[in-house]
C-alpha cells in the first residue's frame, strides 16, 4: 500500500502507529467496482473483509415475499464483511455497490492475524459494531412507532449525519445515489408510500433531489421536526 498515512484516518485502524499501519497496509489489496456489483452474496462463505475507500454500498436481505429490505447504507471508511469472517460463517446479507466504489480488502486469515497482533483493531471493531447495533435498534423502533413520512425523514437525517457534505448555502448534500426504490426498501415501505413521503418533503422545501438521485437536506431543523 506504500505510504501508511491514508490508513490512519480509517476508524477500524485508529490508534495504530506508523510501523503497524505499514504492516497492515502490506496485507491489503485494492479494487474498483462498478455500480450494482455484489461485493458479498448472502449464504456464501466469509473469506474477505472490505474497507470502503470511496463510494457507497447497501446491505440487504431477501424477504419471504421476494422483496428486499435494506439493513444499512454504508459509505467511506466503513468496514463490511467482518461478521462472516470473525464468526467463520456464511454471509448473512448481500452487499451491493450503489455507485462506483473503491475498496481495500484482506483475506480472512490475514484479518485474524491482525486482530491477534494489534488488539486496538478488535476494540475499534467492537465500537463500530456497537454503533451499528444502536442505529439498527433505532430503526426497528421507528418501524413500530412511526409512519412512513417520519421514517423517510429520519433515514435522510441519519444519512446526512453519517455521509453529509455541507454546502455553501447551509444545506447538506447526501453524496450517494439513492433511488426511491432503495429508499422504500430502507424504510420498510411500499415504493408508492415512499414516493409520496418524498414528494411531501419536497413540497415543504425541506429536501431536494437531483437527476442523479442525490438528496439535499435544505432545512435540517424542519426535517427534524417532521420526525415528531
VEXLO-375214 format. One record per residue (C-alpha): residue number from 1; x, y, z. Coordinates in steps of 0.05 Angstrom, whole numbers, plus 5000, padded with zeros to 4 digits. Layout:
<NUM, <X, Y, Z>>
...
# end
This chain:
<1, <5000, 5000, 5000>>
<2, <5060, 5046, 5005>>
<3, <5050, 5109, 5048>>
<4, <5010, 5088, 5110>>
<5, <4984, 5158, 5125>>
<6, <4916, 5149, 5089>>
<7, <4903, 5087, 5131>>
<8, <4907, 5126, 5196>>
<9, <4841, 5160, 5180>>
<10, <4803, 5094, 5177>>
<11, <4764, 5083, 5242>>
<12, <4780, 5008, 5242>>
<13, <4854, 5024, 5244>>
<14, <4852, 5083, 5291>>
<15, <4908, 5083, 5343>>
<16, <4958, 5043, 5303>>
<17, <5028, 5072, 5298>>
<18, <5064, 5081, 5231>>
<19, <5100, 5013, 5232>>
<20, <5035, 4977, 5248>>
<21, <4998, 5015, 5193>>
<22, <5053, 4996, 5144>>
<23, <5048, 4923, 5163>>
<24, <4972, 4923, 5156>>
<25, <4978, 4960, 5090>>
<26, <5022, 4904, 5063>>
<27, <4964, 4856, 5073>>
<28, <4911, 4900, 5039>>
<29, <4892, 4897, 4965>>
<30, <4855, 4950, 4926>>
<31, <4798, 4940, 4876>>
<32, <4748, 4984, 4839>>
<33, <4676, 4961, 4827>>
<34, <4622, 4988, 4782>>
<35, <4554, 5009, 4809>>
<36, <4508, 4949, 4820>>
<37, <4564, 4900, 4836>>
<38, <4552, 4849, 4892>>
<39, <4614, 4852, 4936>>
<40, <4585, 4800, 4983>>
<41, <4530, 4749, 4969>>
<42, <4485, 4721, 5024>>
<43, <4498, 4649, 5042>>
<44, <4568, 4649, 5011>>
<45, <4628, 4634, 5056>>
<46, <4660, 4694, 5090>>
<47, <4731, 4698, 5063>>
<48, <4746, 4772, 5057>>
<49, <4738, 4837, 5096>>
<50, <4727, 4901, 5057>>
<51, <4741, 4974, 5075>>
<52, <4707, 5026, 5032>>
<53, <4755, 5080, 5008>>
<54, <4707, 5115, 4961>>
<55, <4635, 5101, 4942>>
<56, <4573, 5072, 4977>>
<57, <4542, 5004, 4987>>
<58, <4476, 4977, 5012>>
<59, <4468, 4917, 5057>>
<60, <4405, 4877, 5041>>
<61, <4368, 4814, 5060>>
<62, <4314, 4779, 5019>>
<63, <4245, 4771, 5050>>
<64, <4197, 4713, 5042>>
<65, <4153, 4752, 4993>>
<66, <4211, 4762, 4946>>
<67, <4224, 4834, 4964>>
<68, <4288, 4861, 4994>>
<69, <4300, 4901, 5058>>
<70, <4359, 4947, 5064>>
<71, <4393, 4938, 5132>>
<72, <4444, 4993, 5123>>
<73, <4475, 5041, 5074>>
<74, <4550, 5050, 5085>>
<75, <4599, 5100, 5058>>
<76, <4672, 5120, 5060>>
<77, <4716, 5084, 5111>>
<78, <4662, 5034, 5131>>
<79, <4682, 4961, 5141>>
<80, <4639, 4906, 5112>>
<81, <4643, 4830, 5113>>
<82, <4673, 4827, 5182>>
<83, <4619, 4786, 5216>>
<84, <4624, 4726, 5169>>
<85, <4700, 4728, 5176>>
<86, <4702, 4734, 5252>>
<87, <4647, 4682, 5263>>
<88, <4673, 4637, 5206>>
<89, <4602, 4630, 5179>>
<90, <4566, 4642, 5114>>
<91, <4547, 4713, 5096>>
<92, <4481, 4734, 5127>>
<93, <4467, 4791, 5078>>
<94, <4484, 4816, 5008>>
<95, <4527, 4878, 4999>>
<96, <4518, 4915, 4933>>
<97, <4551, 4979, 4908>>
<98, <4505, 5038, 4896>>
<99, <4557, 5074, 4854>>
<100, <4628, 5064, 4830>>
<101, <4665, 5042, 4893>>
<102, <4737, 5033, 4912>>
<103, <4754, 4983, 4968>>
<104, <4813, 4956, 5005>>
<105, <4805, 4883, 5023>>
<106, <4840, 4830, 5063>>
<107, <4836, 4754, 5067>>
<108, <4804, 4724, 5129>>
<109, <4869, 4693, 5153>>
<110, <4906, 4759, 5148>>
<111, <4850, 4796, 5184>>
<112, <4851, 4745, 5241>>
<113, <4926, 4754, 5246>>
<114, <4917, 4830, 5251>>
<115, <4866, 4820, 5307>>
<116, <4916, 4778, 5345>>
<117, <4976, 4825, 5332>>
<118, <4940, 4891, 5343>>
<119, <4886, 4889, 5398>>
<120, <4866, 4961, 5383>>
<121, <4835, 4936, 5317>>
<122, <4790, 4890, 5356>>
<123, <4770, 4947, 5403>>
<124, <4756, 4992, 5344>>
<125, <4714, 4937, 5311>>
<126, <4674, 4928, 5375>>
<127, <4659, 5003, 5375>>
<128, <4637, 5002, 5302>>
<129, <4591, 4943, 5314>>
<130, <4562, 4975, 5376>>
<131, <4545, 5038, 5336>>
<132, <4512, 4996, 5282>>
<133, <4471, 4959, 5334>>
<134, <4448, 5025, 5364>>
<135, <4426, 5050, 5295>>
<136, <4392, 4984, 5279>>
<137, <4353, 4988, 5345>>
<138, <4332, 5059, 5329>>
<139, <4307, 5038, 5260>>
<140, <4269, 4978, 5290>>
<141, <4235, 5025, 5339>>
<142, <4217, 5073, 5284>>
<143, <4185, 5017, 5244>>
<144, <4139, 5003, 5303>>
<145, <4123, 5074, 5326>>
<146, <4128, 5120, 5264>>
<147, <4091, 5128, 5199>>
<148, <4126, 5125, 5131>>
<149, <4134, 5201, 5127>>
<150, <4171, 5202, 5193>>
<151, <4214, 5142, 5175>>
<152, <4236, 5174, 5110>>
<153, <4254, 5238, 5146>>
<154, <4293, 5200, 5199>>
<155, <4332, 5159, 5148>>
<156, <4351, 5221, 5109>>
<157, <4374, 5255, 5174>>
<158, <4415, 5193, 5192>>
<159, <4448, 5191, 5123>>
<160, <4462, 5266, 5127>>
<161, <4495, 5256, 5195>>
<162, <4538, 5197, 5171>>
<163, <4555, 5219, 5100>>
<164, <4531, 5291, 5091>>
<165, <4573, 5345, 5057>>
<166, <4558, 5417, 5079>>
<167, <4540, 5464, 5022>>
<168, <4556, 5539, 5017>>
<169, <4482, 5557, 5025>>
<170, <4477, 5518, 5091>>
<171, <4444, 5457, 5061>>
<172, <4472, 5386, 5068>>
<173, <4484, 5342, 5008>>
<174, <4479, 5267, 5016>>
<175, <4530, 5247, 4962>>
<176, <4504, 5179, 4944>>
<177, <4457, 5153, 4890>>
<178, <4394, 5135, 4928>>
<179, <4335, 5115, 4884>>
<180, <4265, 5118, 4913>>
<181, <4263, 5042, 4907>>
<182, <4324, 5037, 4951>>
<183, <4294, 5088, 4999>>
<184, <4230, 5048, 5003>>
<185, <4268, 4985, 5019>>
<186, <4308, 5022, 5071>>
<187, <4247, 5047, 5109>>
<188, <4208, 4982, 5100>>
<189, <4151, 5013, 5060>>
<190, <4118, 5005, 4992>>
<191, <4150, 5046, 4937>>
<192, <4088, 5088, 4926>>
<193, <4086, 5107, 5000>>
<194, <4160, 5127, 5000>>
<195, <4148, 5167, 4936>>
<196, <4090, 5204, 4969>>
<197, <4133, 5220, 5030>>
<198, <4190, 5247, 4987>>
<199, <4142, 5289, 4946>>
<200, <4113, 5319, 5010>>
<201, <4181, 5336, 5038>>
<202, <4200, 5368, 4972>>
<203, <4135, 5409, 4971>>
<204, <4152, 5433, 5041>>
<205, <4222, 5453, 5015>>
<206, <4255, 5410, 5068>>
<207, <4293, 5369, 5016>>
<208, <4311, 5369, 4942>>
<209, <4330, 5312, 4896>>
<210, <4373, 5319, 4833>>
<211, <4375, 5278, 4769>>
<212, <4429, 5233, 4798>>
<213, <4382, 5213, 4855>>
<214, <4424, 5252, 4906>>
<215, <4385, 5283, 4963>>
<216, <4400, 5350, 4994>>
<217, <4373, 5370, 5062>>
<218, <4351, 5442, 5053>>
<219, <4322, 5453, 5122>>
<220, <4354, 5409, 5175>>
<221, <4314, 5435, 5233>>
<222, <4249, 5430, 5195>>
<223, <4264, 5358, 5176>>
<224, <4280, 5342, 5249>>
<225, <4212, 5369, 5268>>
<226, <4179, 5323, 5217>>
<227, <4206, 5264, 5256>>
<228, <4159, 5283, 5313>>
# end
